[in-house]
Amino acid sequence: MSAEGHLYQLEKETMKESILHSLDGRVKLIVLIFIIIYAVYTTNIFILALIEIYLISLILLSRLSLKSSFIKILIIIPFGGSIAILQPFVHSGTIIYSLPLGIHITSQGLIFGTLLISRLIVTLTCIVLLSSLSPMQEVAESFRKLGLPRDFSMIFSLFIRFIFMFYDELQRIRNAQVTRNFDIFNKKIDYMWRLKQVAYTVAMMFLRSYERGESVYLSMLSRGYSDQSQIYNSKDKEIGKNEYFFILTTLLVVVCLQIFVMFLIPKTGFFNLSIL
């Protein structure tokens, strides 16, 4: 599937009709950012699991595909999860297993790594949920309405669209290489020569991005764009009962979880062991 196909599928998810889809973009943005901040703040793995259950319930309420959502999360997890995987081996603490070459696995490192991966999963779930509930343009517009400078909103909006365009450019370059029997993983070809071809590809992407940015800028100028131009003209949507209910429900969940962790969860055990 081309980048346009992926973009279409992503935008198609945001066109579904549900209670959460109909909420104001600013409310969805603020609530999900608030959940991310709380997930980063808490040090209790059990609480993070309950937050993830709450987010899953929101996904089901939005009539989104759980399978599709978790596939998106699994695709992104390796980029940050690699740091969490290393924690049992580099974090000091009580040694629970020793490996050759003086490598040790510590209980504190294992718990800290689990905490990091739990935070990452909650954060990615929020991002996937937001991208499935709000079109990209609505997210950029919500940032603008919340006080983000107009220029940053413009850059953010263009950046999202350019990602898919650059992906297509990269695919064209890769297809051209494949038709010429170039395989970067072919060990029969000299390693330095393969590395040089990869460098050429990266340089070509930089050139293509510069050319595309210049053409877009000239197109905007030819249409009368300036730093005083108003790009977004949509009216502010009134905050209704559904928005207030969503905000209060999320706040109530977070407050109950915080009370739960402060007074009801024992201060020992795997789910609340000190890692400092």
N, C-alpha and C positions, 0 to 999 in steps of 0.2 A: 504494500500500500504506500502511495506517495505521501509527502508531507501534507498536501492539501487534503488527502483522505483522512489522515490522522486529525488534522484541524477540524474537518467536517464532523468526525465522530465526537470530538471533544465538545464542539459547539452544539451538536445534537443533544448531548446530555443536558445542557443548560436550558434546552427548549421544552423539557418535560414540565408537566403541570403537577405541582404539589404545594403543600403549605409552605415549605422552606424555599421553594423556587420563587414564590410570589413575594417573599419578604424584601424589604429595602436592602439594596446592596451594602449600604453603610453599616446596617445592623449585622448582617452576616459577616462582614469584614471585622468589625470590632469584637464581636463575640468569639470568633475563631482565633483571633490574635490574643484575646484574653485567655482562652484555653491554652494556647501555646505558652504564654508567659507563666501561667500557673503550673503547667507541666514541667517547665524548666526550673521553676522555683522549688517544687516538692522534691523530697529525697526518699519518698516511700514508694516502692515498686508496686505494692498492692493498690495504692491510690491511682497510680498510672494505669493499672489494669482496669479499674472501675471507670476511669475517664475514657479509655478506649472502648469499653462497652457502651458508654453513653454516645460516643461518636458513631459507633456501629448502628445504634438505634436511630440516630439521625439519618444515616445513609438509607436504612430500611424505610424510614418515614418519608424520605425524598423519592422513594421508588427507584433508587439507583441500583445497579448490579453490584452485589458484594464481590463477586468473582473479578469483575473488571476493575473495581476499586483496589482490591488487594494485589492484583497483578501490577498496577501502576506503582503501588507502594514497594513491592518486591523489586521492581526494576530500579528504583532510586536508592533503596536501602544500602547496597554495596558501597556507594560513594561516601557515606558517613559511617556505616557499620563497621568498616575495616578498622577504624580507630577504637571502637568498643571491643572488638575481638582481641586486640593487643593488650588490653588492660589487665587480664589475669596474669600476664607474663611480665609486665613492667611495673605494676603497682606493688608497693611494699606491704607487708602484712604477714599473717600466719600462713606458713607454707602447708599446703594440703597434698601436693604431689610434685615430685622432682623429675625432670626430664634430663636427657644427656646434654652435654655442653654447658652445664651449670644453669640451665633454664628451670625456673620454679613457677608453679601456679599457686597464687595466694587466694585465700577466701575473700579478703577485702577487695582484691582486684577482680575476682569473679563477680562479686556483688556490684561493684562500681561499673563494670562492663555491662552487666544486665540492666543497671539503672540507665546508662547512656543509650542502650539500644531501645529501652522502653520509651524514653523521652523522644527518641528519633521516630519511633513508630507513631506515637501520638501526634507529633508535629507533622509528619508526612500525611497522616490521615486527615488532619485539618486542612492541609494544602490541597489534597485531592478532593475533599468535600467542597471546599470553596470553588475550585476550578470546575466542579461538576454542577454547582448551583448557580454560578454567576458567569455570564459571558465575559471574555477578556476585556472587552470595551467597558463593561459595567464595573469591573474591578478597578480599571484605571480611572474611571469617572468617580467612583466612590472615594478613591484616594484623593482626588482633586477636591471633592466636596468636603473632605475632612481636613483640608488645609494644606495639602501637598501643593507646592508651586506648580503653576501651569506648565512650565517648561519640563519639569520632571514627569508630569503626567503624559505629556507628548512623547518624551523619550521612552517611557515605560510602555506606552501603547505601540510605538514603532518597533521597540525591541522584541516584543512578543511576536509580532508579525514577521520580523526579519529572521527569527530563529528557524521557522519552517522554510523560508526561502533559501537560507544558507544550507539547510539540510538537503534540499533538492540540488543545490549547486554541488555539494559534496558527493551526492549520489551520481550525478552526471560525470564527475571526475573519476569516481571509482568504477563506473561502468566503462568509461573509456580505457582505464587501466586493465580491466578484466578482458576486454576485447583484444588487447595487445598482449594477453597471457602474462600479465604482471600479478604476482601473488606475494604479498608482503611476508607471508609465513613460509615461503618456499626456502628451505635451508640449502638448496643446491645453488642458490644465487648468493653472490658475495654480500655479506652483512652490511658493509659500509655503503655499497651501491644501493641496497634497499633503504637504508637510513637516509641516503641522499634523496631518493624518490619521495619519501615521506616528507622531508623538509621542503621539497618542491611543491608538494600538495598543500602544506600549511601556508607557504608563501603565496600560492595561487588563491587560497581562500581569503587571505588578507587583501590581496589585490581586488578580488571580486567584491568583497565587502566595501572597500573604498569606492570602487566604481559605482556600486549600487547606491551607496549613501549619497554620492555626488549627484547621481541622476535623480534621486528622490528630492534632494534639496533644490535642484534646478526646477523640477516640476512644481514644487511648492511655491517657489518664487514666481514662476510664470502664472500662477493662479492667485497672486497677490498676497501671499503669506508674509507676515512680519512678526516681530516679537510682541506686537500688540494684538495680534489676531486672536479671536475667540473661537476655539475649535469646538468646544462642547456647548451646546445650546439647550440641552434637556432641562426640563423643569424638575425641581426638587420634589420628591415624592413625600407625602405626609406619612409620619410614623403612626401606624394604627395599632389596634388591639393585638393583632398577631405578633407584631414586632415587640411590643412590651411583654407579651407572654413568653416569647422566646428568650428575651433578655433575663426576665425574672426566673424562668426555669433553670437557665444555665447558672445564674448566680446562686440559686438555691442548691443546686447540685454541688457546686464548688464549696459553698459554706458548710453543707452537711458533710462533705468529704473531709474538710479541714477539721471540723469538730470531731469527726470519727477518728482521724489520725492523732489528734491531740489528747483525747480522753479515753478512747475505747480500745485502740490497738496497743498491745503490750510493747514495751520499749526494748524487747529482745526478740531474737529470731531472725530468720532470713529476710523478711520483708521490711525490717526497720533497723538493721544492724548498722552501727556507726562505721563509716569508711574513712574517717579522717585520721 
